[in-house]
């Protein structure tokens, strides 16, 4: 069993439990152990764009220090926002010596950090470290006749210097779908912002975004949409319930985490906690008679 050091972040322990559970299960099937980072803390959620707000960088950098002190040279993430925040904080430490020295001086109970760690998203692990062949070999229930739209959102591919794919033409999620036996669907809103935290105080704007993105995917022929961001998942899944109250003609589209789709293809749909989804994907995935019994 291969161990990789894994940073879960806050949402995967609360509102996105199906994301973590499915990731753990599919990793085990590929002989990979997601070794959770000890004493991890919140990454700060959103990378601070204020030039002198160095205190905001302490959260993500402390996680990098702890991963390094555990003997790791790589730290793997699942959440797009955590991935973005950790990578950008790491890049700051590597490239800006004065700020790095100040940050280290703030943390007098931690050993200095020089940017030695590499932050990797789990998708990068699948594509580059493990290889698509390993994913393909574990498929027990190929996703035949399933059209899948990949939603990258803002954080996964931007900015370019830390993004895991081409920000204008990302393909990594589509490659995953193909190796699971499904059919990737191109749609024009794959990198459109879902509204992010505006869901708290500008719900109407987020509902409009939700309708545009999900209806666009549906119009392009998608049966389901996949993502790797818990906030995007909330806005695109849970907000569809609210959308139906104001737009009753809206045709709901199930939204899954990419690891949940992997778990379906690997033959373990029950770990996905689909009962926690606002838009139930089981009918589309033809799981009515399968969800209670797994190999």
HELIX and SHEET records of a PDB file:
HELIX    1   1 UNK A   11  UNK A   13  5                                   3    
HELIX    2   2 UNK A   17  UNK A   29  1                                  13    
HELIX    3   3 UNK A   54  UNK A   57  5                                   4    
HELIX    4   4 UNK A   58  UNK A   69  1                                  12    
HELIX    5   5 UNK A   80  UNK A   95  1                                  16    
HELIX    6   6 UNK A   97  UNK A  106  1                                  10    
HELIX    7   7 UNK A  122  UNK A  124  1                                   3    
HELIX    8   8 UNK A  125  UNK A  130  3                                   6    
HELIX    9   9 UNK A  132  UNK A  137  1                                   6    
HELIX   10  10 UNK A  172  UNK A  179  1                                   8    
HELIX   11  11 UNK A  198  UNK A  201  1                                   4    
HELIX   12  12 UNK A  203  UNK A  219  1                                  17    
HELIX   13  13 UNK A  230  UNK A  233  1                                   4    
HELIX   14  14 UNK A  234  UNK A  238  3                                   5    
HELIX   15  15 UNK A  239  UNK A  246  1                                   8    
HELIX   16  16 UNK A  258  UNK A  266  1                                   9    
HELIX   17  17 UNK A  269  UNK A  272  5                                   4    
HELIX   18  18 UNK A  274  UNK A  276  5                                   3    
SHEET    1   A 4 UNK A  32  UNK A  36  0                                        
SHEET    2   A 4 UNK A   2  UNK A   7  1                                        
SHEET    3   A 4 UNK A  74  UNK A  77  1                                        
SHEET    4   A 4 UNK A 118  UNK A 121  1                                        
SHEET    1   B 4 UNK A 183  UNK A 185  0                                        
SHEET    2   B 4 UNK A 147  UNK A 150  1                                        
SHEET    3   B 4 UNK A 224  UNK A 227  1                                        
SHEET    4   B 4 UNK A 254  UNK A 257  1                                        
END                                                                             
